[in-house]
């Protein structure tokens, strides 16, 4: 894979298929943590479908030894290249892994000639919002599959090749 992005000592990163068991388990843990934050909101109008394997450009998994502890993906959807499902397991947070994962996805995208990335998070995920802002991501109106969501979505973009 040849990434320049450095990960903390004792952690390694690898590229895996979208349906990799470790990545899937981490995404399930993410949903279990995030969904309750929005339990009091009516989200029935949101019809964002999960990525299909064919739309996934790359999925990265961070390991501590053999244990998958973080993941992030790059997905092409509706003409956008979106960073999706950035998650780090609870016992491995506050070590720079999410920051390194996002940077590594940016690096992979840049190597493929992609100029601009987008991502979506939610209003009740301040830790994610803070991370993306600290990495130079800029807020934008909801895009593509989130365009009609004015309640929950907080969307960002970042130019990764060339000047803004």
C-alpha positions in Angstrom: 0.0 0.0 0.0 3.0 2.3 0.6 1.4 5.0 2.9 3.4 7.9 4.1 0.9 8.6 6.9 2.4 7.5 10.2 0.4 5.6 12.8 1.2 5.5 16.5 3.8 2.8 17.6 2.3 -0.7 18.1 -0.3 -0.1 15.4 -0.3 -1.2 11.8 -2.7 -0.4 8.9 -3.8 -2.5 6.0 -6.2 -2.2 3.1 -9.1 -4.8 3.2 -12.3 -5.5 1.3 -15.4 -3.5 2.5 -16.9 -6.7 3.9 -13.8 -7.7 5.9 -15.0 -9.2 9.2 -12.9 -6.8 11.4 -14.1 -3.7 9.5 -17.7 -4.9 9.7 -17.4 -5.5 13.4 -16.0 -2.0 14.0 -18.8 -0.4 11.9 -21.4 -2.4 13.9 -19.8 -1.0 17.1 -20.0 2.5 15.7 -23.7 2.1 14.9 -24.4 0.8 18.4 -22.7 3.8 19.9 -24.0 6.5 17.6 -27.6 5.5 16.9 -28.8 6.0 20.6 -27.6 9.7 20.4 -30.4 10.3 17.9 -33.1 8.1 19.5 -35.4 11.1 20.2 -35.4 12.3 16.6 -37.7 11.2 13.8 -35.2 10.0 11.2 -37.8 8.2 9.0 -37.2 10.8 6.2 -33.5 9.8 6.0 -33.1 7.2 3.3 -29.4 7.0 2.9 -28.5 3.5 1.8 -25.3 1.8 3.0 -22.4 1.7 0.5 -22.3 -1.2 -1.9 -19.1 -3.0 -2.2 -18.7 -1.9 -5.8 -18.8 1.8 -4.7 -16.0 1.3 -2.2 -12.7 2.6 -3.4 -10.7 1.6 -0.4 -11.2 0.4 3.2 -8.4 0.7 5.8 -8.2 -1.2 9.1 -5.8 -0.3 11.9 -4.6 -3.3 13.9 -3.0 -3.6 17.3 -1.3 -7.0 16.9 -4.0 -9.1 15.2 -6.9 -7.1 16.6 -8.7 -4.6 14.3 -9.2 -1.4 16.3 -10.1 1.2 13.7 -11.4 1.6 10.2 -12.2 4.2 7.6 -13.3 3.9 3.9 -13.4 5.9 0.7 -16.6 5.5 -1.3 -17.7 6.9 -4.6 -21.4 7.8 -4.5 -23.4 10.1 -6.7 -20.3 11.6 -8.2 -18.7 12.4 -4.8 -15.7 10.7 -3.2 -16.8 10.4 0.4 -14.9 9.4 3.5 -17.1 7.0 5.4 -17.3 5.1 8.6 -14.3 6.5 10.5 -14.3 4.6 13.8 -11.8 3.7 16.5 -12.6 1.2 19.2 -13.2 2.7 22.6 -10.1 1.3 24.3 -7.8 2.8 21.5 -9.1 6.4 21.3 -7.1 9.5 22.1 -4.0 8.1 20.4 -4.2 9.8 17.1 -5.7 6.8 15.2 -8.7 8.5 13.8 -6.6 11.5 12.7 -4.1 9.0 11.0 -7.0 7.1 9.4 -8.5 10.2 7.8 -5.1 11.4 6.7 -4.4 7.9 5.1 -7.7 8.0 3.2 -6.8 11.5 2.0 -3.4 10.1 0.9 -5.0 7.2 -1.0 -7.5 9.5 -2.7 -4.7 11.9 -3.7 -2.7 9.0 -5.2 -5.7 8.2 -7.3 -5.9 11.8 -8.7 -9.0 12.7 -6.7 -9.1 16.4 -6.0 -11.8 16.9 -3.4 -13.3 14.7 -0.7 -16.6 15.1 1.2 -17.9 13.5 4.4 -21.0 13.5 6.6 -21.3 13.3 10.3 -24.1 14.2 12.7 -24.9 17.1 14.9 -24.6 14.9 18.0 -21.1 13.8 17.2 -19.0 16.7 18.5 -15.8 14.6 18.7 -16.1 13.9 14.9 -16.9 17.5 14.1 -13.9 18.6 16.1 -11.6 16.1 14.4 -12.5 17.1 10.9 -12.2 20.8 11.6 -8.8 20.3 13.1 -7.7 18.5 10.0 -8.7 21.4 7.8 -12.1 20.2 6.5 -14.5 22.9 5.7 -18.3 22.8 6.4 -20.6 22.7 3.4 -24.4 22.3 3.0 -25.6 18.7 2.9 -24.6 17.1 -0.4 -25.7 14.1 -2.6 -27.6 11.5 -0.5 -27.8 13.9 2.5 -29.1 16.9 0.5 -32.6 16.8 2.0 -31.3 16.3 5.6 -31.3 19.6 7.3 -31.8 18.1 10.8 -28.9 15.8 11.5 -26.2 16.0 8.9 -23.1 18.1 9.3 -21.1 17.9 6.0 -17.6 18.8 5.2 -15.3 19.0 2.2 -11.5 19.1 1.7 -9.4 19.8 -1.4 -6.5 17.4 -1.3 -4.8 18.0 -4.7 -4.1 21.6 -5.7 -5.2 24.8 -4.2 -8.7 25.7 -3.1 
